[in-house]
Amino acid sequence: MAPKEWYNILPDLPEPVPPMRKPDGSVVKPEELEVLFAKEVVRQEFSQDRWIPIPEEVRNTYLEIGRPTPLIRAKRLEEYLKTPAKIYFKYEGVTPTGSHKVNTALAQAYYHSKEGTERLTTETGAGQWGSALSLATALFDIALRVYMVRISYEQKPYRRIVMETYGAEVVPSPSPYTQVGKKFLEQDPNHPGSLGIAIAEAIEDAVTHENTKYSLGSVLNHVILHQTVIGLEAKKQMEALGEYPDVVIGCVGGGSNYAGLAYPFVYDRLKGGKEVRFVAAEPKSVPSMSKGEYRYDFGDSAGLTPMLKMHTLGHDFVPPKIHAGGLRYHGVAPTLSILINHGIVEPVTYSQEEIFEAGRIFAKTEGIIPAPESDHAVKAAIEEALKAKEEGEERVILFNLSGHGLLDLKGYDDFLHGRLGSHL
Ligand SMILES: *Cc1c(COP(=O)(O)O)cnc(C)c1O
């Protein structure tokens, strides 16, 4: 069941991904990205090879952390909804850090260790990406400094403790370790920080230190192709049950967990003419897929990364503080943006109230408390199952449960006690 290759969608897209550009319009050369990223991931970023071998060392760590993750049929949820549809979910919450993010963290850490990188930097908001990279760098013996948005550092200590337990150095951002950080601290010694500032600090740190590079957890093509291990496993697991999905569902922040599950099935539709639908869920208050413009924009809110052509709300968009922290991103992966433009992926949006209600139903029927991000996928799966009931049609639904919510219980608490705020 464990795949030996990742799937790269670049050669199969209905149109090529527009090149990355600098603010002056010039095209970014791959070599220029090597200042920040591992050479091999830069090669993968632009590769036109459909299948990319998973190095044995990475594959072994996938097995060690519990891959293949389970494919589970949500029978009690089906019964609760009285739907003729079959609902399957791929459960990424069983990894040690509780989400899919470790799939790319392990690959990136491996390539860095092979290329002699001694230290990595990254940013983290609520801490999911930081936790995954902390584990991966521990396994591949690389030092890591995580710039964690100060307000999260202070208010959400648990993921910081996870990262520190794995041996990462976690500093609240803005920090005194970078010029950018110092500038913000001078303005306000208690600055709450932002993801944009944390990114700027992590990048500055990487480019000003010997043997130090930077690692990103979503949006870019190399990240997405590492995540296809989810969909490739799911396809085999469904095959073993004699099933094939009619609809593939997931939640989208930058797009990596959804693309990871969906792209191997998108391949079947694009190349094999399979009739399969794709539904991607996002928060009503951060509608980058459904309301974002398709244009060039920075990948980060600080305006430091190259510009990508994607659906974007603008890199200066300030997302409301919804509990699904991983979905508070202004853009969408360029490959996913193209699939949306071609009507292959259908975006849907839900409010916080709706997604937590879906999460509560899922917890009561299936026993797993999903991450608030994943609740968006649960909600979309429930909607599809109810549509199947209305239409009196059997239907096979597959969705990605990208993570568990055991470190995000504050959101459930606010939902259960009517404190979510109605506008979100
Ligand atoms: C980070 C995260 C997401 C959103 O990121 P994508 O790149 O869109 O997958 C979704 N679910 C969980 C559990 C996350 O940690």
The ligand as an SDF file (V2000), in Angstrom:
LIG
                    3D

 15 15  0  0  0  0  0  0  0  0999 V2000
   -2.1550   23.4920    7.8880 C   0  0  0  0  0  0  0  0  0  0  0  0
   -3.3940   22.7050    7.8920 C   0  0  0  0  0  0  0  0  0  0  0  0
   -4.3560   22.8290    6.8620 C   0  0  0  0  0  0  0  0  0  0  0  0
   -4.2620   23.8210    5.7470 C   0  0  0  0  0  0  0  0  0  0  0  0
   -3.1500   23.7610    4.9130 O   0  0  0  0  0  0  0  0  0  0  0  0
   -3.2050   23.1240    3.4530 P   0  0  0  0  0  0  0  0  0  0  0  0
   -1.8760   23.4250    2.8810 O   0  0  0  0  0  0  0  0  0  0  0  0
   -4.3280   23.8050    2.7070 O   0  0  0  0  0  0  0  0  0  0  0  0
   -3.4520   21.6930    3.6210 O   0  0  0  0  0  0  0  0  0  0  0  0
   -5.4720   22.0090    6.9120 C   0  0  0  0  0  0  0  0  0  0  0  0
   -5.6620   21.1180    7.9110 N   0  0  0  0  0  0  0  0  0  0  0  0
   -4.7650   20.9800    8.9140 C   0  0  0  0  0  0  0  0  0  0  0  0
   -5.0440   19.9880   10.0020 C   0  0  0  0  0  0  0  0  0  0  0  0
   -3.6030   21.7720    8.9360 C   0  0  0  0  0  0  0  0  0  0  0  0
   -2.7180   21.6210    9.9310 O   0  0  0  0  0  0  0  0  0  0  0  0
  1  2  1  0
  2  3  1  0
  2 14  2  0
  3  4  1  0
  3 10  2  0
  4  5  1  0
  5  6  1  0
  6  7  2  0
  6  8  1  0
  6  9  1  0
 10 11  1  0
 11 12  2  0
 12 13  1  0
 12 14  1  0
 14 15  1  0
M  END
$$$$
